[in-house]
Amino acid sequence: MEGIPASMQLYPQAWASWIHHDNPYKAEMPDEYDVKLTSFTKLALVKALRQDRGIVSVVSFIGGCLGYELRGVVASALIDRCSQSGDWVLLQNCHLAKSWMPALEKILQGLRLDPSDVNDAFRLFVTSFPASYFPISILQSSVKITNEPPKGLKPNLLRSFEMVITDDALGQCAKPAWKQLVFGLCFFHAVLQERSKFGPMGWTLPYHFNDSDLETALSVLRTFLNENDHIPWEALHYVTGEINYGGRVTDEFDRRCLVTNLQRFYSPVILDDNGSARFFTRSSELYFAPTQCHTAVAFRDFIELLPSHDTPDLFGLHENANIVFQTHETNALFVTAMDLQSRGATSASSVSLVEDNGDAAVLQIAAQVDSLLPALLGNELTAQSGLVVDSLATVLGQEMVKFNTLLRVVQVSITQLQLAVKGVVTMTEGLDSTYKSLLLQQVPPEWHKVGFASLKPLAAWLVDVVDRVEFFRQWLQNGSPPPTFPLPYFFFPQGFLTSLLQNHARKHVLPINTLEFTFEVDPADLAVVDGAIVTGLFLEGGRWDDQRKLLCDAKPNEMLSVLPPVHFLPYVVTFGDAPSAGPRYECPVYKTTARRGTLSTTGISSNFVISVHLPCEHTAAYWVLNGTALIGNLNQ
C-alpha cells in the first residue's frame, strides 16, 4: 500500500468517488489497485478510510473468501458428518443464505425420511431473522425460541399491538383521544428502545425498557383520562416520564432526553387531524397517530404500511447518527477480532518465531515510549517561578501530582516489562497485560487506572501526555496562568472551573455559592480580566456557525467540529434575571465520546464536566433529541 498516497495525488477525483461509494469494498478501485491489493489489505484500507462501511465490507470479504455457495457446501457436509457422529451443529444467520434454504429443506426432509443413519444424540440449531423465504416445513418441525425483541421501530410497534395492546385494552376507555394516545405511547416506547443502537448519542447508558413499562404507562393514561374531563398533560408527562419510565434512568441528561421524547407523543398536536405538527417526523407524513383505527388488527394493518427502514430523524437525530452507529458496529467487530489474537501459535515449530516477533515488537514500542516520556514536573521550579499562590495555583499543584504519578507508573512499567521480556525478572500478570496492550497499540489498563480519561490508541495517547505535561510545565515556569486553558488537558476540569469561581469571589468579595458561569463563544478579545478563555472542545451532533454566532446543524459526514474559544465568566445569580434573547441549549460537556462514567451520588456521570449554554437556531428540545454535546478528548 506504499504507493496509495502518490496515487491519490495523481487521481484525486477517482479516489474520492471510491471512498464515498456506498460499498467501497465491492466498488472498482482506481489505478488498478484491485489487482495490486489482496482482499484482506483492501478490507484494512476500507476500515481506515470508511469505518462506517466496515460491517458491510467484512460480509463481502467473508463471502469472497468462502464463497456464498461454498458456505452452503460446507454446511451440508457438516450436517452429514455430525448426523452420524452425534455431534451438534449450529447454522447462524440463515437469512443471509437465501439461495441455500431450499437445499437445507431437502437435507432435513431426507434425514426425517431415513433416520436409520442418524445418531440419536445429533442436534441441529438454526438462527435466522424473520424471513418470508425461510422454509415453512423447517419451522413446523422445529422447537422455536425467540431470544430478543425484534429490532426496528416497525417490528417493535407490531409486537406491542400483538403482546400488550389488545381489543380489550383498547375498549377500556371511551374518551375520543384514548386510542390515538395509546398509539403515541407505543411509538414512544419503541423510540426509547431503538435509540440505544446509536450509542452515546442515543443514551449515555444502556437501559432495558420492557413490556411492564408500557403496561404501567397504559394504566396511568387510562386512569387520567377516565378521571378527568380534560387531558392533564403536565401530570401525564411527570408520572409517565419522570416516574414510570424515568425510574429506570440514572443519568440526568438521559432523563431530560426521555421527557423531551415523551412530549412529542403526549401532546395536543398529535390529536389535530388537520395540523402539520401531528406528524412524528418533519421529513415524512407517514408517521402519525391514526384516527381511523379502532381495533388492534386495524392498528397492525396501519403499522404494516410503515417503512421498514428507520431514518435517524424518527428519533430526533441528525442523518450523521447513522454513520456513528455503523462506525461503532465496525469498531466493536474489529476490537473483538483483535482481542481474539493470541501470542502463541498452534504448531510447535512456529511458537518461538511468533513469540520472538512479538517480543521484538514490544521491546521496540517500549523503547519508543521510554524516549518520548517527558520528565517529571519538579516542585523545585515553583520557587524560581514566583508563582502567585491562589486557587489556580492549587489546581496546578494537584495536576502536577497526578501527572507525576502517571509518568512514574509508565516509567516503572516500561522498565520492568523490558527486563521481563529479556528474562531478567518474572513476567507478572500485570506485565503480561501491558505486553498484550503494547502489541495491539493500546494503552495498558495499569496506565489507564492512573491516567486521564481517554479512548485514544497508544500513539495518540502518548502525544497527549507530552502536550499536557508541556502545557503545565510552561505554566509553572512562567509563574502566571496562560492566556487560554485547554479544558481537556486537566485531569479534573471541574476543579479548574471551581478555582475560577473562587478567585472571582475573592477578588470581588462575593459569596461563592451565588456565582455561576455565563458563556461567550468566540469573544472578540481573548485577553480577559475575569474568568478564563477555555479551548479544546468539539461539538458532536452540531456545529458552530461563525457568521451567525449560534449552534446549527452539522454538515453531512462531519461527526465532530471545533468549537471556537469560550469565555467562562462568573456572574452573580439573582432572582428575576431577564431570559437571554433567543433560544439557548444547555449543552453538556463530556471528557470523552463515550459520555458514560462512574455515576456519582448526585446522579451525574464522572465523564460529565459542565453544561455550556449555547445560542441556537432551533428550540432546545431539538438539540436534546439530537444528542448534541461538547467533547473534550477525541478517539483519534
LOMAR-535764 format. One record per residue (C-alpha): x, y, z. Coordinates in nm, 2 decimals, always signed. Each point is the difference from the previous one (the first is absolute). Layout:
// residues N
      xx      yy      zz
       X       Y       Z
...
//
This chain:
// residues 636
      xx      yy      zz
   +0.00   +0.00   +0.00
   +0.31   +0.23   -0.01
   -0.10   +0.15   -0.34
   -0.36   +0.09   +0.10
   +0.08   +0.36   +0.12
   +0.17   +0.08   -0.32
   -0.29   -0.16   -0.20
   -0.25   +0.22   +0.19
   +0.20   +0.30   -0.10
   -0.01   -0.11   -0.37
   -0.37   -0.10   +0.00
   -0.17   +0.20   +0.27
   -0.35   -0.01   -0.16
   +0.01   -0.37   -0.06
   +0.11   -0.07   +0.36
   -0.26   +0.24   +0.14
   -0.27   -0.18   -0.20
   +0.12   -0.34   +0.13
   +0.02   +0.12   +0.36
   -0.35   +0.14   +0.00
   -0.15   -0.31   -0.17
   -0.28   -0.17   +0.20
   +0.20   -0.33   +0.01
   +0.37   +0.09   -0.09
   +0.12   -0.35   +0.06
   -0.21   -0.13   -0.30
   +0.06   +0.31   -0.21
   +0.27   +0.01   -0.26
   +0.32   +0.16   +0.13
   +0.19   +0.28   -0.18
   +0.34   -0.06   -0.16
   -0.05   -0.38   -0.03
   +0.03   -0.04   +0.38
   -0.25   -0.29   -0.01
   +0.29   -0.20   -0.15
   +0.28   +0.15   +0.21
   -0.17   -0.06   +0.34
   -0.11   -0.33   +0.16
   -0.36   -0.02   +0.12
   +0.11   +0.03   +0.36
   +0.22   +0.30   -0.07
   -0.30   +0.16   -0.18
   -0.22   -0.07   +0.31
   +0.26   +0.17   +0.22
   +0.01   +0.30   -0.23
   -0.38   +0.03   +0.02
   +0.02   -0.03   +0.38
   +0.25   +0.29   +0.00
   -0.19   +0.23   -0.24
   -0.37   -0.09   +0.05
   -0.06   -0.15   +0.34
   -0.37   +0.03   -0.03
   +0.00   -0.25   -0.29
   +0.21   -0.26   +0.19
   -0.27   -0.25   +0.08
   -0.13   +0.00   -0.36
   +0.36   -0.05   -0.13
   +0.07   -0.28   +0.24
   -0.31   -0.19   -0.12
   +0.13   +0.05   -0.36
   +0.35   -0.11   +0.10
   -0.13   -0.32   +0.17
   -0.22   -0.07   -0.30
   +0.29   +0.05   -0.24
   +0.23   -0.23   +0.21
   -0.24   -0.28   +0.07
   -0.23   +0.05   -0.29
   -0.37   +0.05   +0.06
   -0.09   -0.34   -0.15
   +0.31   -0.17   +0.15
   -0.14   +0.09   +0.34
   -0.30   -0.21   -0.08
   +0.22   -0.29   -0.11
   +0.20   +0.02   +0.32
   -0.33   +0.01   +0.21
   -0.14   -0.30   -0.19
   +0.32   -0.21   +0.06
   -0.01   +0.10   +0.37
   -0.36   -0.11   +0.04
   +0.08   -0.33   -0.17
   +0.30   -0.07   +0.21
   -0.15   +0.10   +0.34
   -0.33   -0.18   -0.06
   +0.20   -0.32   +0.00
   +0.24   +0.09   +0.28
   -0.26   +0.14   +0.23
   +0.16   +0.35   +0.02
   -0.20   +0.32   +0.01
   -0.01   +0.25   -0.29
   -0.08   +0.37   +0.02
   -0.08   +0.19   -0.32
   +0.00   +0.37   +0.07
   -0.18   +0.28   -0.20
   -0.17   -0.23   -0.25
   -0.20   +0.30   -0.13
   +0.33   +0.11   -0.17
   +0.00   -0.33   -0.21
   -0.33   +0.04   -0.18
   +0.11   -0.21   -0.30
   +0.10   -0.29   +0.22
   -0.32   -0.02   +0.20
   -0.17   -0.25   -0.24
   +0.31   -0.22   +0.02
   -0.02   +0.00   +0.38
   -0.37   -0.09   -0.01
   +0.08   -0.30   -0.22
   +0.29   -0.11   +0.23
   -0.23   +0.00   +0.30
   -0.28   -0.18   -0.18
   +0.25   -0.27   -0.10
   +0.11   -0.04   +0.36
   -0.37   -0.04   +0.11
   -0.08   -0.25   -0.27
   +0.30   -0.22   +0.07
   +0.09   +0.04   +0.37
   +0.19   -0.33   +0.02
   +0.34   +0.16   -0.05
   -0.08   +0.29   +0.23
   +0.16   -0.01   +0.35
   -0.25   +0.06   +0.28
   +0.24   +0.26   +0.15
   +0.00   +0.22   -0.31
   -0.15   +0.34   +0.03
   -0.03   +0.28   -0.26
   -0.03   +0.37   +0.12
   -0.10   +0.27   -0.25
   +0.00   +0.38   +0.05
   -0.17   +0.24   -0.23
   -0.18   +0.33   -0.02
   -0.36   -0.02   -0.10
   +0.00   -0.06   -0.38
   -0.29   -0.09   -0.24
   +0.23   -0.24   -0.19
   +0.09   -0.21   +0.31
   -0.14   -0.35   -0.06
   -0.33   -0.05   +0.17
   +0.06   -0.37   +0.05
   +0.31   +0.07   +0.21
   -0.20   +0.24   +0.22
   -0.28   -0.25   +0.04
   +0.22   -0.28   +0.11
   +0.23   +0.20   +0.23
   -0.01   +0.13   +0.35
   +0.00   +0.38   -0.04
   +0.16   +0.24   +0.25
   +0.01   +0.38   -0.02
   +0.29   +0.13   +0.20
   -0.04   +0.37   -0.05
   -0.26   +0.26   -0.10
   -0.01   +0.09   -0.37
   +0.22   +0.29   -0.11
   -0.15   +0.30   -0.17
   -0.29   +0.23   +0.07
   -0.24   -0.19   -0.23
   +0.05   -0.35   +0.16
   +0.01   +0.16   +0.34
   -0.34   +0.17   -0.06
   -0.15   -0.33   -0.14
   +0.12   -0.19   +0.30
   -0.17   +0.26   +0.24
   -0.33   -0.04   -0.19
   +0.03   -0.38   +0.02
   +0.12   -0.05   +0.35
   -0.13   +0.30   +0.21
   -0.26   +0.20   -0.20
   -0.30   -0.23   -0.05
   -0.36   +0.08   -0.10
   -0.09   -0.03   +0.37
   +0.26   +0.26   +0.09
   -0.12   +0.24   -0.27
   -0.35   -0.03   +0.14
   +0.08   +0.10   +0.35
   -0.04   +0.37   -0.06
   -0.27   +0.18   -0.20
   +0.17   +0.34   -0.02
   +0.06   +0.11   -0.37
   +0.37   +0.06   +0.05
   +0.06   -0.34   +0.16
   +0.10   -0.21   -0.30
   +0.21   +0.26   -0.16
   +0.19   +0.05   +0.32
   +0.05   -0.37   +0.04
   +0.16   -0.01   -0.34
   +0.22   +0.30   +0.10
   +0.10   -0.18   +0.32
   +0.10   -0.31   -0.20
   +0.20   +0.21   -0.24
   +0.17   +0.17   +0.29
   +0.08   -0.34   +0.15
   +0.15   -0.12   -0.33
   +0.21   +0.31   -0.03
   +0.14   -0.04   +0.35
   +0.11   -0.36   -0.08
   +0.14   +0.07   -0.34
   +0.20   +0.31   +0.09
   +0.26   -0.22   +0.17
   +0.14   -0.11   -0.33
   +0.15   +0.35   -0.05
   +0.23   -0.05   +0.30
   +0.07   +0.30   +0.22
   -0.19   +0.24   -0.24
   -0.31   -0.21   +0.07
   +0.05   -0.08   +0.37
   +0.30   +0.07   +0.22
   -0.07   -0.33   +0.18
   -0.18   -0.31   -0.12
   -0.36   -0.03   +0.14
   -0.22   -0.31   -0.03
   -0.35   +0.13   -0.05
   -0.25   -0.28   -0.03
   -0.37   -0.09   -0.02
   -0.06   +0.07   +0.36
   +0.09   +0.36   -0.05
   -0.25   +0.03   -0.29
   -0.28   -0.18   +0.20
   +0.05   +0.23   +0.30
   +0.00   +0.31   -0.22
   -0.32   -0.13   -0.18
   -0.17   -0.04   +0.34
   +0.11   +0.36   +0.11
   -0.14   +0.14   -0.33
   -0.33   -0.18   +0.04
   -0.04   +0.12   +0.36
   +0.08   +0.37   -0.08
   -0.24   +0.00   -0.30
   -0.29   -0.17   +0.19
   +0.03   +0.22   +0.31
   +0.03   +0.34   -0.18
   -0.21   +0.20   -0.23
   +0.31   +0.13   -0.17
   +0.33   -0.16   -0.08
   +0.25   +0.09   +0.28
   +0.31   +0.03   -0.22
   +0.24   +0.11   +0.27
   -0.10   -0.28   +0.24
   +0.03   -0.25   -0.28
   +0.35   +0.13   -0.09
   +0.11   -0.02   +0.36
   -0.14   -0.33   +0.10
   +0.09   -0.18   -0.32
   +0.33   +0.17   -0.07
   +0.15   +0.07   +0.34
   -0.14   -0.30   +0.20
   -0.12   -0.28   -0.23
   +0.28   -0.01   -0.27
   +0.22   +0.25   +0.18
   +0.04   -0.23   +0.30
   +0.23   -0.21   -0.21
   +0.22   +0.29   -0.12
   +0.29   +0.09   +0.22
   +0.16   +0.28   -0.21
   -0.14   +0.35   +0.03
   +0.05   +0.08   -0.37
   -0.15   -0.34   -0.11
   -0.31   +0.09   +0.21
   -0.02   +0.34   -0.17
   +0.01   -0.18   -0.34
   -0.27   -0.25   +0.11
   -0.24   +0.27   +0.12
   +0.06   +0.20   -0.32
   -0.08   -0.30   -0.21
   -0.32   -0.06   +0.20
   -0.11   +0.35   -0.07
   +0.01   -0.08   -0.38
   -0.26   -0.28   +0.04
   -0.20   +0.12   +0.30
   -0.11   +0.33   -0.15
   -0.32   +0.17   -0.12
   +0.16   +0.04   -0.35
   -0.02   -0.37   -0.07
   -0.38   +0.01   +0.05
   -0.04   +0.28   -0.26
   -0.10   -0.19   -0.32
   +0.06   +0.30   -0.22
   +0.32   +0.14   +0.16
   +0.34   -0.05   -0.16
   +0.15   -0.04   +0.35
   -0.18   -0.33   +0.05
   +0.27   -0.19   -0.19
   +0.27   -0.16   +0.21
   +0.28   +0.11   -0.24
   +0.05   +0.30   -0.21
   +0.13   -0.20   -0.30
   -0.30   -0.23   -0.05
   -0.38   +0.01   +0.04
   -0.02   -0.38   +0.04
   +0.05   +0.01   +0.38
   -0.30   +0.13   +0.20
   -0.27   -0.12   +0.24
   -0.28   -0.12   -0.22
   -0.37   +0.08   +0.08
   -0.15   -0.27   -0.22
   +0.14   -0.29   +0.20
   -0.23   -0.14   +0.27
   +0.13   -0.36   +0.03
   +0.33   -0.17   +0.06
   -0.02   -0.15   -0.35
   -0.06   +0.34   -0.16
   +0.30   +0.14   +0.18
   +0.22   -0.29   -0.11
   -0.11   +0.05   -0.36
   +0.09   +0.37   +0.03
   +0.34   -0.09   +0.14
   +0.07   -0.24   -0.28
   -0.02   +0.29   -0.24
   +0.28   +0.18   +0.17
   +0.36   -0.02   -0.15
   +0.22   -0.28   +0.13
   +0.31   +0.23   +0.01
   +0.03   +0.23   +0.30
   +0.14   +0.34   -0.09
   +0.19   +0.19   +0.28
   -0.25   +0.29   -0.01
   -0.27   -0.24   +0.14
   +0.21   +0.02   +0.32
   +0.07   +0.37   -0.03
   +0.35   -0.07   -0.11
   +0.21   +0.14   -0.29
   +0.07   -0.22   -0.30
   +0.36   -0.02   +0.12
   -0.12   -0.22   +0.28
   -0.02   -0.29   -0.24
   +0.37   +0.04   -0.07
   +0.07   +0.01   +0.37
   -0.21   -0.32   +0.05
   +0.18   -0.18   -0.29
   +0.34   +0.11   +0.12
   -0.07   -0.13   +0.35
   -0.10   -0.33   -0.14
   +0.32   -0.02   -0.21
   +0.22   +0.09   +0.29
   -0.17   -0.26   +0.22
   +0.06   -0.27   -0.26
   +0.37   +0.09   -0.05
   +0.06   +0.04   +0.37
   -0.14   -0.35   +0.05
   +0.22   -0.14   -0.28
   +0.31   +0.16   +0.16
   -0.10   -0.14   +0.35
   -0.01   -0.35   -0.16
   +0.36   +0.03   -0.12
   +0.24   -0.22   +0.19
   +0.37   +0.04   +0.08
   +0.05   -0.37   -0.05
   -0.05   -0.23   -0.31
   -0.15   -0.34   -0.06
   +0.31   -0.17   -0.13
   +0.30   -0.04   +0.22
   +0.24   +0.10   -0.29
   -0.16   +0.34   -0.02
   -0.03   +0.08   +0.37
   +0.35   +0.13   +0.04
   -0.02   +0.21   -0.32
   -0.33   +0.16   +0.10
   +0.12   +0.08   +0.35
   +0.34   +0.13   -0.12
   -0.18   +0.24   -0.24
   -0.24   +0.11   +0.27
   +0.28   +0.05   +0.25
   +0.20   +0.20   -0.26
   -0.30   +0.22   -0.07
   -0.08   +0.06   +0.37
   +0.36   +0.08   +0.07
   +0.00   +0.25   -0.28
   -0.32   +0.16   +0.11
   +0.12   +0.02   +0.36
   +0.32   +0.17   -0.11
   -0.21   +0.26   -0.19
   -0.22   +0.06   +0.30
   +0.31   +0.04   +0.22
   +0.16   +0.25   -0.24
   -0.32   +0.21   -0.03
   -0.09   +0.00   +0.36
   +0.04   +0.36   +0.14
   +0.19   +0.07   +0.32
   -0.19   +0.04   +0.33
   -0.15   +0.34   +0.09
   +0.24   +0.11   +0.27
   -0.10   +0.19   +0.32
   +0.33   +0.18   -0.01
   -0.12   +0.21   -0.28
   -0.26   +0.16   +0.22
   +0.24   +0.21   +0.19
   +0.17   +0.13   -0.31
   -0.32   +0.08   -0.18
   -0.14   +0.24   +0.26
   -0.34   -0.17   -0.05
   -0.28   +0.19   +0.17
   -0.18   -0.23   +0.24
   -0.37   +0.01   -0.06
   -0.27   -0.25   -0.09
   +0.14   -0.05   -0.35
   +0.34   -0.07   +0.15
   -0.15   -0.26   +0.22
   -0.16   -0.17   -0.31
   +0.34   +0.01   -0.17
   +0.16   -0.17   +0.30
   -0.27   -0.27   +0.00
   +0.04   -0.06   -0.38
   +0.38   -0.03   +0.05
   -0.05   -0.27   +0.26
   -0.23   -0.20   -0.23
   +0.23   +0.03   -0.31
   +0.31   -0.09   +0.20
   -0.18   -0.31   +0.13
   -0.09   -0.10   -0.35
   +0.35   +0.06   -0.13
   +0.15   -0.21   +0.28
   -0.24   -0.29   -0.06
   +0.07   +0.00   -0.37
   +0.38   +0.02   +0.05
   +0.01   -0.28   +0.26
   -0.24   -0.21   -0.22
   +0.22   +0.04   -0.31
   +0.32   -0.07   +0.19
   -0.14   -0.32   +0.16
   -0.15   -0.12   -0.33
   +0.33   +0.03   -0.19
   +0.17   -0.20   +0.27
   -0.28   -0.26   +0.00
   +0.02   -0.04   -0.37
   +0.37   -0.06   +0.02
   -0.05   -0.26   +0.28
   +0.16   +0.20   +0.27
   -0.31   +0.03   +0.22
   -0.32   -0.20   +0.02
   -0.28   +0.09   -0.24
   -0.29   +0.08   +0.24
   -0.36   +0.02   -0.09
   +0.01   +0.38   -0.01
   +0.31   +0.00   -0.23
   -0.17   -0.26   -0.22
   -0.30   +0.22   -0.04
   +0.23   +0.30   -0.09
   +0.18   -0.23   -0.25
   -0.32   -0.09   -0.18
   -0.12   +0.36   +0.00
   +0.32   +0.14   -0.15
   -0.01   -0.28   -0.26
   -0.34   +0.12   -0.11
   +0.10   +0.37   +0.02
   -0.24   +0.06   +0.29
   +0.05   +0.18   +0.34
   +0.06   -0.26   +0.27
   -0.27   -0.03   +0.27
   +0.26   +0.08   +0.27
   +0.06   +0.34   -0.16
   -0.37   +0.07   -0.05
   -0.06   -0.04   +0.37
   +0.22   +0.30   +0.09
   -0.04   +0.18   -0.33
   -0.24   +0.26   -0.14
   -0.32   -0.09   -0.17
   +0.08   -0.11   -0.36
   -0.11   -0.24   -0.27
   +0.30   +0.06   -0.22
   +0.24   -0.28   -0.12
   +0.35   +0.00   +0.14
   +0.18   +0.23   -0.25
   -0.26   +0.27   +0.02
   -0.02   -0.04   +0.38
   +0.38   +0.05   +0.03
   -0.03   +0.32   -0.20
   -0.27   +0.12   +0.24
   +0.22   -0.08   +0.30
   +0.29   +0.20   -0.14
   -0.22   +0.30   -0.09
   -0.17   +0.01   +0.33
   +0.31   -0.02   +0.21
   +0.16   +0.27   -0.21
   -0.30   +0.23   +0.05
   +0.02   -0.03   +0.38
   +0.38   +0.03   -0.01
   -0.02   +0.33   -0.19
   -0.27   +0.12   +0.24
   +0.23   -0.09   +0.29
   +0.31   +0.16   -0.15
   -0.17   +0.32   -0.11
   -0.14   +0.06   +0.35
   -0.34   +0.12   -0.12
   -0.30   -0.16   -0.16
   +0.00   -0.04   -0.38
   -0.23   +0.22   -0.21
   -0.22   -0.30   -0.10
   -0.07   -0.33   +0.18
   -0.06   -0.32   -0.20
   -0.27   -0.16   +0.21
   +0.07   -0.36   -0.10
   +0.36   +0.03   +0.12
   -0.11   -0.01   +0.37
   -0.03   -0.33   +0.19
   -0.29   +0.16   +0.20
   -0.14   +0.29   -0.21
   -0.28   +0.06   +0.26
   +0.28   +0.10   +0.24
   +0.13   +0.25   -0.24
   -0.35   +0.15   -0.06
   -0.06   +0.02   +0.38
   +0.33   +0.19   +0.04
   -0.12   +0.26   -0.25
   -0.31   +0.06   +0.22
   +0.21   +0.01   +0.31
   +0.24   +0.26   -0.14
   -0.29   +0.21   -0.12
   -0.17   -0.02   +0.33
   +0.31   +0.11   +0.19
   +0.08   +0.28   -0.25
   -0.35   +0.15   +0.02
   -0.08   -0.10   +0.36
   -0.30   -0.21   -0.10
   -0.15   -0.32   +0.15
   +0.12   -0.28   -0.23
   -0.34   -0.18   +0.03
   -0.16   +0.29   -0.19
   +0.23   -0.03   -0.30
   -0.06   -0.19   -0.33
   +0.15   +0.02   -0.34
   -0.12   +0.19   -0.30
   +0.15   -0.10   -0.34
   +0.11   +0.20   -0.30
   +0.12   -0.20   -0.30
   +0.27   +0.15   -0.22
   +0.05   +0.32   +0.19
   +0.15   +0.30   -0.18
   +0.28   +0.04   +0.26
   +0.18   -0.31   +0.15
   +0.16   +0.22   +0.27
   -0.25   -0.01   +0.28
   +0.00   +0.15   +0.35
   -0.24   -0.24   +0.16
   -0.06   -0.37   -0.06
   +0.20   -0.18   -0.27
   +0.01   -0.09   -0.37
   -0.06   -0.37   -0.04
   +0.10   -0.19   -0.31
   +0.03   -0.36   -0.12
   -0.37   -0.09   -0.03
   -0.17   -0.17   -0.30
   -0.37   -0.01   -0.09
   -0.16   -0.34   -0.06
   -0.35   +0.02   -0.16
   +0.03   +0.36   -0.12
   +0.24   +0.27   -0.10
   +0.07   +0.36   +0.08
   -0.10   +0.26   -0.26
   +0.28   +0.26   +0.00
   -0.21   +0.25   -0.19
   -0.32   -0.01   +0.20
   +0.17   -0.09   +0.33
   -0.23   -0.29   +0.09
   -0.04   -0.38   +0.01
   -0.12   -0.15   -0.33
   -0.04   -0.34   -0.17
   +0.32   -0.20   -0.07
   +0.12   -0.03   -0.36
   -0.06   -0.34   -0.17
   +0.27   -0.25   +0.10
   +0.15   +0.24   +0.25
   -0.01   -0.18   +0.33
   +0.19   +0.26   +0.21
   +0.07   +0.37   -0.05
   +0.22   +0.23   +0.19
   -0.16   +0.25   +0.24
   +0.17   +0.34   +0.01
   +0.15   +0.12   +0.33
   -0.26   +0.06   +0.27
   +0.02   +0.27   +0.27
   -0.11   -0.15   +0.33
   -0.10   +0.31   +0.20
   -0.14   -0.03   +0.36
   -0.30   +0.21   +0.09
   -0.23   +0.04   +0.29
   -0.33   -0.19   -0.03
   -0.30   +0.21   +0.10
   -0.37   -0.09   +0.00
   -0.20   +0.16   -0.28
   +0.29   +0.01   -0.25
   -0.13   +0.08   -0.35
   +0.02   -0.30   -0.23
   +0.26   +0.01   -0.28
   -0.11   +0.11   -0.34
   -0.07   -0.29   -0.23
   +0.00   -0.37   +0.08
   +0.29   -0.15   +0.19
   +0.10   -0.36   +0.04
   +0.15   -0.13   +0.32
   +0.28   -0.21   -0.16
   +0.17   -0.26   +0.21
   +0.38   -0.02   -0.01
   +0.15   -0.35   +0.02
   +0.37   -0.11   +0.03
   -0.03   -0.27   -0.27
   -0.24   -0.10   -0.27
   -0.11   -0.30   +0.22
   -0.18   +0.26   +0.22
   -0.06   -0.27   +0.26
   +0.20   -0.03   +0.32
   -0.04   -0.09   +0.37
   -0.33   +0.13   +0.12
   +0.04   +0.24   +0.30
   -0.25   +0.03   +0.29
   -0.13   +0.32   -0.17
   -0.11   -0.20   -0.31
   +0.27   +0.15   -0.21
   +0.25   -0.21   -0.20
   +0.37   +0.04   +0.08
   +0.05   +0.06   -0.37
   -0.22   +0.31   +0.02
   +0.17   +0.34   +0.06
   -0.24   +0.29   -0.03
   -0.29   +0.13   -0.21
   +0.08   +0.28   -0.24
   -0.30   +0.22   -0.11
   +0.02   +0.05   -0.38
   -0.22   +0.22   -0.22
   -0.16   -0.22   -0.26
   -0.22   +0.02   -0.31
   -0.25   -0.26   +0.11
   -0.18   -0.06   +0.32
   +0.19   -0.15   +0.29
   -0.22   -0.32   -0.03
   +0.14   -0.04   -0.36
   +0.36   -0.03   +0.13
   -0.10   -0.22   +0.30
   -0.15   -0.25   -0.24
   +0.30   +0.04   -0.23
   +0.24   -0.11   +0.28
   +0.21   +0.31   -0.05
   +0.30   +0.02   +0.24
   +0.34   +0.15   +0.04
   +0.29   -0.25   +0.00
   +0.35   +0.07   +0.15
   +0.21   -0.30   -0.11
   -0.05   -0.15   -0.34
   +0.05   -0.37   -0.09
   +0.29   +0.06   -0.24
//
